[in-house]
Amino acid sequence: MNHPGLPQLIIILIYLGLLLLLGLSSSRLFKGTKEDYQVASHSIGPFLLLMSLFGTTMTAFALVGSSGEAFKEGIGVYGMLASSSGIIHSLCFFLIGVKVWKFARRHKYTTQIEFFRDRLESDFIGLLLFPILVGLVVPYLLIGVISSGTVIQSLTAGLAPNVEMFQALTPDGNPIVALNGGVPPWLGSMVICVVVLIYVFFGGMRGTTWANTLQTIVFMILGIVTFYVIASRLGGQDGLMANLQALAESVPEEKITRMEMSKTKFFTYLLIPLSVGMFPHLFQHWMTAKSANTFKVPVICHPLFIMIVWVPCVLVGIWATGELIPPKPPLPSNPNTILPFLVKTQTGKVLGGLLAAGILAAIMSSLDSQFLCIGTIFTNDVLTHYKGKDNVSDAQQVLYTRLFIIGIVAITYLLSLGNVKSVFAMGVWCFSGFSALFPIVFAALYWRGLTAAGAISGILAAIVSWSILFYKALEQDALRTFVLKLPLGGEEYEIMPVVVMLTSSLVTMVVVSLVTPKPSEETLARFF
């Protein structure tokens, strides 16, 4: 084992093998029905629901992206997204998840679109939402696929530096020490896509939930262990608290305060976690719950779990800016590789390999749910809806779901081969789009006055404003740093684009609903 990246590669392969075994084992319990494949026959209890919901929301954005963003922006990243996410996610589970679960069980819904069609007596809203939901989930998928390739390359660096395919070079032909010789990103991403595809294909929602539970346990335990090891190695003191103090003192002042981040930018970031209320993959996980009481454990424990995962990742990111980082090998220029780079250089080979598996666990625990949800939306809301439920058997619905999953995995993988600079920026734009749709689902559940025209116009306002702002950010080559300047009282205030998207959606929805016909009394009686 003289090759530096070989132990890590072996551990990663063993972990992926165990994951496949678990996913395929769950397929032995498969009942052959559409309901069992898509929502595990509503049989998931509190612990598995907590693990699957948390694993689904903790993506490469939370681990790889937060470390990279903390490296660039400082400690404020934690307050912007982690602390607010803990509270807002649980509120969404309680205010949206439980209520939606009750309607779904009563009326046999599996997807959001089925709920919106019935609630608003509109077939068109399904046609409108399908491409929008898929269009917003695909970038979310890309975050995971791209990060998995980056992580594997960084943690297996040195494996085969003389093999041309494995070489990572700068534009002028010099090797990038932190990446050279590692498994190339296109190959690592392909392996991850294939593994996830296999256990989702055969295991469906039950396989996904089991795999998510294992993966959540793996990345939480290994994350804490690795945090302790990196702190001890970099701090060089006796005891964890002494190491943390030494590391904090080594970090530049602007990285351990919010001095470079305006208050308005910080607070408008807090709207982004509302996105979970409209995540289609989360909606599908809510449907797996055995009863409404099953939600109690996720609502209570989710904020605590977010803290356990985000605190180490953000701290590791800001430590990388400090004076205690060894000068060699030099830090990589790509912020997405900061976390795996420090894991590789500051931990032993075995622990490095184990944490590589942990980071991949977090990434795959989101990918599987998203692949399954897109396949389910296509089968239920397009194929079966327009072909007629009586004309499509359960076996055919399962087959079509599986075929569409294969197609979406292939498309996502091909898109991932493009040049994406910031996982965090991509995540923020994707989540902003879902947050802009939040007023629609909230109003559908709590406002009798919502009309089909109001919901449709609100959705269109959200997507049009998202598209305009995204185009402006691309035009300025400022996808990561794009903020809007709001002139008030002679001063300019920075706000996140999500404010404009959410406000345009909310105002348009309310105004149009007030002047257009309401759903029938019969429909309102079913939902209120």
C-alpha positions in Angstrom: 0.0 0.0 0.0 2.7 2.5 -1.0 0.2 4.4 -3.2 -1.1 7.3 -1.0 -4.7 7.1 -2.2 -5.1 3.3 -2.2 -6.3 2.8 1.4 -9.0 5.5 0.9 -10.1 4.0 -2.4 -10.4 0.5 -0.9 -12.5 1.8 2.0 -14.7 3.8 -0.4 -15.3 0.6 -2.5 -16.1 -1.5 0.6 -18.6 1.1 1.8 -20.3 1.3 -1.6 -20.5 -2.5 -1.7 -22.2 -2.6 1.7 -24.6 0.1 0.6 -25.5 -1.9 -2.5 -26.0 -5.0 -0.3 -28.4 -3.1 2.0 -30.4 -1.6 -0.8 -30.7 -4.9 -2.6 -31.7 -6.7 0.6 -34.6 -4.3 1.1 -35.9 -5.3 -2.4 -36.6 -8.8 -0.9 -39.5 -7.1 1.0 -40.9 -5.4 -2.1 -44.6 -6.2 -2.5 -44.7 -5.5 -6.2 -47.1 -2.6 -5.9 -46.8 1.0 -7.0 -47.6 2.2 -3.4 -44.8 0.0 -1.9 -42.2 1.1 -4.5 -43.0 4.8 -4.2 -43.9 5.3 -0.5 -42.9 2.0 1.2 -46.6 1.2 1.9 -46.7 4.0 4.5 -44.8 1.8 6.9 -41.9 4.0 8.1 -41.7 4.7 11.8 -40.3 7.7 13.8 -36.6 6.8 13.8 -36.4 5.8 10.1 -38.4 8.9 9.2 -36.0 11.2 11.1 -33.0 9.6 9.5 -34.4 9.7 6.0 -35.6 13.3 6.3 -32.4 14.5 7.8 -30.2 12.5 5.3 -32.3 13.9 2.4 -31.8 17.5 3.5 -28.1 17.2 4.3 -26.5 17.3 0.9 -23.1 18.1 -0.6 -24.3 21.7 -0.1 -24.2 21.2 3.7 -20.8 19.4 3.9 -18.6 20.3 0.9 -20.4 23.6 0.1 -20.5 25.0 3.6 -16.8 24.3 4.2 -15.9 26.0 1.0 -18.1 29.0 1.6 -16.9 29.4 5.2 -13.3 29.4 3.8 -14.3 32.3 1.6 -16.9 34.2 3.7 -16.2 33.3 7.3 -18.3 32.1 10.3 -21.4 34.0 9.2 -22.2 31.1 6.8 -23.4 29.1 9.8 -25.8 31.7 11.0 -27.1 32.4 7.5 -28.1 28.9 6.8 -27.5 26.3 9.5 -29.1 27.9 12.6 -32.1 29.2 10.6 -32.5 25.9 8.8 -32.7 24.0 12.0 -35.8 26.0 13.1 -37.4 26.6 9.7 -37.1 23.0 8.6 -38.8 21.7 11.7 -41.5 24.3 11.3 -42.1 23.2 7.8 -42.3 19.5 8.9 -44.9 20.6 11.5 -46.9 23.1 9.5 -46.7 21.6 6.1 -45.6 17.9 6.5 -48.2 16.8 9.0 -51.1 18.5 7.2 -50.1 17.3 3.8 -49.6 13.7 5.2 -53.3 13.7 6.4 -54.6 14.8 3.0 -52.4 12.4 1.1 -53.4 9.4 3.2 -57.1 10.4 2.9 -57.0 11.0 -0.9 -54.2 8.6 -1.9 -51.7 11.2 -3.0 -48.0 10.4 -3.6 -46.8 13.7 -5.2 -47.4 17.4 -4.7 -48.9 17.8 -8.1 -51.7 15.3 -7.3 -52.5 17.4 -4.2 -52.5 20.8 -6.1 -54.7 19.4 -8.9 -57.4 18.3 -6.5 -57.1 21.3 -4.2 -57.4 23.9 -7.0 -59.5 21.9 -9.4 -57.0 22.6 -12.1 -55.3 20.2 -14.6 -53.1 22.9 -16.0 -51.3 23.4 -12.7 -49.9 19.9 -13.0 -48.5 20.6 -16.5 -47.0 23.9 -15.2 -45.4 22.4 -12.1 -43.9 19.3 -13.6 -41.2 21.0 -15.7 -40.5 23.5 -13.0 -40.1 21.0 -10.2 -37.9 18.7 -12.4 -36.0 21.8 -13.6 -35.2 22.9 -10.0 -34.4 19.3 -8.8 -31.8 18.7 -11.6 -29.4 21.4 -10.4 -29.9 20.0 -6.9 -28.9 16.6 -8.3 -25.9 18.1 -10.0 -24.6 19.5 -6.7 -24.4 15.9 -5.4 -23.0 14.3 -8.5 -20.3 17.0 -9.0 -19.3 17.0 -5.4 -19.0 13.2 -5.2 -16.5 13.2 -8.1 -14.5 16.1 -6.5 -14.4 14.3 -3.1 -13.2 11.0 -4.5 -10.5 12.7 -6.6 -9.2 14.7 -3.6 -9.2 11.8 -1.2 -7.5 9.4 -3.6 -4.8 11.9 -4.7 -1.5 10.2 -5.3 -3.0 6.9 -6.3 -1.7 6.9 -9.9 0.1 10.2 -10.6 1.9 8.7 -13.7 -1.3 7.6 -15.4 -2.4 10.3 -17.8 -6.1 9.8 -17.1 -5.5 10.4 -13.4 -3.4 13.5 -13.7 -4.8 16.9 -12.5 -2.7 19.8 -14.1 -2.8 23.6 -14.0 -3.3 25.4 -17.3 0.5 25.7 -17.7 1.0 22.0 -17.2 2.1 21.7 -13.5 0.5 19.1 -11.3 -2.1 20.2 -8.7 -0.7 18.5 -5.6 -4.0 18.2 -3.8 -5.7 16.4 -6.7 -3.0 14.8 -8.9 -3.2 11.1 -9.3 -6.7 10.8 -7.8 -9.6 9.0 -9.5 -10.8 11.5 -12.1 -14.1 13.3 -11.2 -16.0 12.0 -14.2 -15.2 8.4 -13.2 -15.9 8.9 -9.5 -19.2 10.6 -10.3 -20.2 7.8 -12.7 -19.6 5.1 -10.0 -21.7 7.0 -7.4 -24.5 7.4 -10.0 -24.5 3.7 -10.8 -24.5 2.6 -7.2 -27.4 4.9 -6.3 -29.3 3.9 -9.4 -29.0 0.2 -8.6 -30.4 0.3 -5.1 -33.1 2.8 -6.0 -34.0 0.8 -9.1 -34.5 -2.4 -7.1 -35.3 -1.2 -3.6 -37.6 1.8 -4.3 -38.6 4.0 -1.3 -37.9 1.2 1.2 -34.4 0.7 -0.1 -33.8 4.5 -0.2 -35.0 4.9 3.4 -32.8 2.0 4.7 -29.8 3.4 2.8 -30.5 6.9 4.0 -30.6 5.7 7.6 -27.2 3.9 7.3 -25.7 6.9 5.6 -26.9 9.4 8.1 -25.5 7.4 11.0 -22.2 7.0 9.1 -21.6 10.6 8.2 -22.7 12.0 11.6 -20.4 9.7 13.6 -17.4 9.9 11.3 -17.9 13.7 11.0 -17.6 14.2 14.7 -14.5 11.9 14.9 -12.8 13.6 12.0 -13.5 17.1 13.5 -11.8 16.0 16.7 -8.8 14.6 14.8 -8.3 17.6 12.6 -8.7 20.0 15.6 -6.1 18.0 17.5 -3.7 17.8 14.6 -3.9 21.5 13.7 -4.2 22.9 17.2 -1.3 21.0 18.6 -2.5 21.4 22.2 -3.6 19.0 25.0 -7.3 18.7 25.1 -10.1 19.6 22.6 -11.0 23.0 24.2 -7.3 24.2 24.1 -7.1 23.1 20.5 -10.3 25.0 19.6 -9.0 28.1 21.3 -5.6 28.0 19.5 -7.3 27.5 16.2 -9.8 30.4 16.8 -6.8 32.7 17.6 -5.1 31.7 14.4 -8.0 32.7 12.1 -8.1 36.2 10.6 -10.6 38.5 12.5 -12.8 39.0 9.4 -13.4 35.2 9.2 -14.6 34.8 12.8 -17.0 37.7 12.7 -19.7 38.8 10.3 -17.9 42.1 9.6 -17.7 41.5 5.8 -21.4 40.5 5.5 -24.1 43.2 5.7 -27.0 42.7 8.1 -29.6 42.8 5.3 -27.8 40.2 3.3 -27.5 38.0 6.4 -31.2 38.3 7.4 -32.6 37.9 3.8 -30.6 34.6 3.6 -33.0 33.3 6.3 -35.8 32.9 3.6 -33.8 30.3 1.7 -34.5 27.4 4.2 -38.3 27.8 3.4 -37.4 25.8 0.3 -38.0 22.5 2.2 -41.7 23.2 2.2 -41.7 22.7 -1.6 -39.1 20.0 -2.1 -40.8 17.2 -4.0 -38.5 14.5 -2.6 -39.3 15.6 0.9 -43.0 15.5 0.2 -42.6 11.9 -0.9 -40.7 11.0 2.3 -43.5 12.6 4.4 -45.9 10.2 2.6 -44.0 7.2 4.0 -44.9 8.0 7.6 -46.9 5.4 9.5 -49.0 8.0 11.4 -49.1 11.7 12.2 -47.3 10.9 15.5 -44.3 9.7 13.5 -43.5 13.4 12.8 -42.8 14.2 16.5 -39.2 12.8 16.6 -38.1 14.5 13.3 -39.6 17.9 14.4 -37.8 17.8 17.8 -34.4 16.3 16.7 -33.8 17.8 13.3 -32.3 21.2 14.6 -30.0 19.3 16.9 -28.8 17.1 14.1 -28.2 20.1 11.8 -25.9 21.6 14.5 -24.0 18.4 14.9 -23.2 18.3 11.1 -22.8 22.0 10.2 -20.7 23.2 13.1 -17.7 20.9 12.3 -17.9 21.7 8.5 -18.0 25.4 8.9 -15.3 25.5 11.6 -13.0 23.3 9.4 -13.6 25.8 6.5 -12.5 28.8 8.6 -9.6 27.0 10.1 -8.2 26.6 6.6 -7.7 30.4 6.5 -5.6 30.4 9.6 -1.9 30.5 10.4 -1.8 26.9 11.7 -2.4 25.3 8.3 0.9 23.7 7.1 2.4 25.5 4.1 2.8 22.2 2.2 1.0 20.9 0.3 -0.6 24.2 -0.7 -4.3 24.6 -0.3 -6.3 23.9 -3.5 -7.8 26.9 -5.3 -11.2 25.2 -5.7 -13.2 25.8 -2.5 -15.3 22.6 -3.1 -12.1 20.6 -2.3 -11.2 22.3 1.1 -13.0 19.7 3.3 -11.7 16.6 1.5 -8.2 18.2 1.2 -7.9 18.8 5.0 -9.3 15.3 5.7 -6.6 13.8 3.4 -3.7 15.8 4.8 -4.6 16.0 8.5 -6.0 12.5 9.3 -4.6 9.0 8.9 -5.2 6.9 5.8 -7.8 4.7 7.3 -9.7 7.6 9.0 -9.4 9.6 5.8 -10.9 6.7 3.8 -13.7 6.3 6.4 -14.6 10.0 6.3 -14.5 9.9 2.5 -17.2 7.3 2.8 -19.0 9.6 5.3 -19.0 12.5 2.9 -20.2 10.3 0.1 -22.9 9.0 2.4 -24.3 12.5 2.9 -24.2 13.2 -0.9 -25.9 9.9 -1.8 -28.6 10.1 0.9 -30.0 13.1 -1.1 -29.4 11.8 -4.6 -31.4 8.6 -4.1 -34.5 10.4 -2.9 -34.3 13.0 -5.7 -33.9 10.3 -8.4 -36.9 8.4 -7.0 -39.1 11.5 -6.7 -38.5 12.6 -10.3 -39.4 9.1 -11.5 -42.5 9.1 -9.4 -43.7 12.5 -10.6 -43.3 11.5 -14.2 -45.2 8.2 -13.7 -48.0 9.5 -11.6 -48.5 13.0 -12.9 -47.8 12.6 -16.6 -48.0 9.0 -17.7 -50.7 7.6 -15.5 -52.7 10.8 -15.2 -53.2 11.2 -18.9 -53.3 7.6 -19.9 -55.8 6.8 -17.2 -55.2 4.8 -14.0 -57.2 1.9 -15.2 -55.0 1.6 -18.3 -51.7 1.3 -16.4 -51.2 -1.7 -14.1 -49.1 -1.4 -10.9 -46.3 -3.4 -12.5 -46.2 -1.0 -15.5 -46.1 2.0 -13.2 -43.1 0.6 -11.3 -41.4 -0.2 -14.6 -42.0 3.3 -16.0 -40.8 4.9 -12.8 -37.6 2.8 -13.0 -37.0 3.7 -16.7 -37.5 7.4 -16.1 -35.0 7.2 -13.2 -32.4 5.7 -15.5 -33.0 8.5 -18.0 -32.7 11.3 -15.4 -29.5 9.7 -13.9 -28.0 9.7 -17.4 -28.9 13.3 -18.1 -27.7 14.5 -14.7 -24.4 12.7 -15.1 -23.8 14.2 -18.6 -24.6 17.7 -17.3 -22.1 17.2 -14.4 -19.3 16.9 -16.9 -19.5 20.7 -17.5 -17.5 23.2 -15.5 -19.3 24.1 -12.3 -17.2 26.4 -10.0 -19.2 26.6 -6.8 -21.5 24.0 -5.2 -22.7 26.6 -2.7 -23.8 29.1 -5.4 -25.6 26.4 -7.3 -27.4 25.3 -4.1 -28.4 28.8 -3.2 -30.1 29.5 -6.6 -31.8 26.1 -6.6 -33.2 26.6 -3.0 -34.2 30.1 -3.8 -36.4 28.8 -6.6 -38.2 26.4 -4.2 -38.5 29.1 -1.5 -40.3 31.3 -4.1 -42.9 28.6 -4.5 -43.4 28.3 -0.7 -46.4 30.8 -0.5 -48.3 28.5 -2.9 -48.2 25.4 -0.7 -48.8 27.4 2.5 -51.8 29.1 1.0 -53.2 25.8 -0.4 -53.2 24.4 3.1 -54.3 27.4 5.1 -56.2 29.9 2.9 -59.7 29.0 1.6 -59.4 32.0 -0.7 -56.6 30.6 -2.9 -57.7 30.1 -6.5 -56.3 28.1 -9.4 -55.6 31.4 -11.3 -53.9 32.8 -8.2 -51.6 29.8 -7.7 -50.7 29.6 -11.4 -49.9 33.3 -11.6 -47.9 33.1 -8.4 -45.9 30.2 -9.8 -45.2 32.1 -13.0 -44.2 35.2 -11.1 -41.7 33.1 -9.1 -40.2 31.5 -12.1 -40.0 34.6 -14.3 -38.3 36.6 -11.5 -35.9 33.7 -10.8 -35.0 33.5 -14.5 -34.4 37.2 -14.9 -32.2 37.4 -11.8 -30.3 34.2 -12.7 -29.6 35.6 -16.2 -28.4 38.9 -14.7 -26.0 37.0 -12.3 -24.7 34.9 -15.2 -24.2 38.1 -17.3 -22.2 39.7 -14.5 -20.3 36.4 -13.9 -21.4 36.8 -10.3 -23.4 33.6 -9.7 -22.0 33.2 -6.2 -21.8 36.8 -5.1 -25.0 38.2 -6.8 -27.0 40.5 -4.5 -29.5 43.3 -5.1 -28.9 46.8 -4.0 -32.0 48.4 -2.4 -31.7 52.2 -2.2 -33.5 53.5 1.0 -33.1 56.8 2.7 -29.9 57.7 0.8 -28.2 54.3 1.7 -27.9 51.1 -0.2 -28.9 47.8 1.4 -27.8 44.4 0.1 -30.6 41.8 -0.2 -30.6 38.2 -1.5 -32.5 37.6 -4.8 -34.8 35.2 -3.0 -36.6 38.3 -1.5 -37.7 39.5 -4.9 -38.8 36.0 -6.0 -40.8 35.2 -2.9 -42.4 38.7 -2.8 -43.4 38.6 -6.4 -44.9 35.1 -6.0 -46.8 36.1 -2.8 -48.2 39.4 -4.0 -49.2 38.1 -7.4 -50.9 35.0 -5.9 -52.9 37.1 -3.4 -54.0 39.8 -5.8 -55.1 37.4 -8.5 -56.9 35.1 -6.0 -58.9 38.0 -4.7 -60.4 38.7 -8.1 -60.8 35.2 -9.6 -63.4 32.5 -8.9 -62.8 30.2 -5.8 -62.8 26.4 -6.0 -66.3 24.8 -5.4 -67.7 24.5 -1.9 -67.5 20.7 -2.3 -63.7 20.9 -2.9 -63.2 23.4 0.0 -65.2 21.1 2.3 -62.7 18.2 1.5 -59.7 20.3 2.5 -61.0 22.6 5.3 
